């Protein structure tokens, strides 16, 4: 039987990429705990199109 828990899958999207005007998107998929982090997540991740570390925010 599968474990039931508070972990959900979330998508992180780059905030600086939209303003750059370059084609494509930088997105990461990760999981988070609803109990510990009920608000939207923000992480610094590498954007391969811009070739630098940028802030990625949770979407949806």
C-alpha positions as CSV (number, residue, x, y, z in Angstrom):
1,X,0.0,0.0,0.0
2,X,1.3,3.5,-0.9
3,X,2.2,6.0,1.8
4,X,-0.1,8.9,2.2
5,X,1.5,12.2,3.2
6,X,1.6,15.9,2.9
7,X,4.2,16.1,0.1
8,X,3.0,17.5,-3.2
9,X,4.7,18.1,-6.5
10,X,5.3,21.7,-7.5
11,X,6.7,23.5,-10.5
12,X,9.3,26.2,-10.2
13,X,9.6,28.8,-13.0
14,X,12.3,31.4,-13.5
15,X,11.3,35.0,-12.8
16,X,14.1,36.8,-14.8
17,X,13.6,34.8,-18.0
18,X,10.3,36.5,-19.0
19,X,12.0,39.9,-19.0
20,X,15.0,38.8,-20.9
21,X,13.1,38.3,-24.2
22,X,14.9,35.0,-25.0
23,X,12.8,32.1,-26.2
24,X,12.1,29.0,-24.0
25,X,11.5,28.6,-20.3
26,X,13.5,27.4,-17.3
27,X,11.4,25.2,-15.1
28,X,12.2,22.7,-12.3
29,X,9.9,20.1,-10.7
30,X,10.3,19.3,-7.0
31,X,8.3,18.3,-4.0
32,X,7.3,20.2,-0.9
33,X,5.5,19.6,2.4
34,X,2.2,21.3,2.7
35,X,2.4,21.3,6.4
36,X,5.9,22.9,6.7
37,X,5.6,25.3,3.8
38,X,2.0,26.3,3.1
39,X,3.0,29.4,1.1
40,X,4.6,29.5,-2.3
41,X,8.3,28.5,-2.6
42,X,11.2,30.5,-3.9
43,X,14.6,29.0,-4.6
44,X,17.7,30.0,-6.4
45,X,18.3,27.6,-9.3
46,X,20.6,27.6,-12.4
47,X,19.0,28.9,-15.6
48,X,20.8,27.2,-18.5
49,X,19.5,29.7,-21.1
50,X,20.7,32.7,-19.2
51,X,23.7,30.8,-17.9
52,X,23.4,32.1,-14.3
53,X,21.7,31.5,-11.0
54,X,18.2,33.1,-10.8
55,X,15.2,33.1,-8.5
56,X,12.6,30.5,-9.4
57,X,9.1,30.8,-8.0
58,X,6.4,28.2,-7.6
59,X,3.6,28.4,-10.2
60,X,0.0,27.1,-10.0
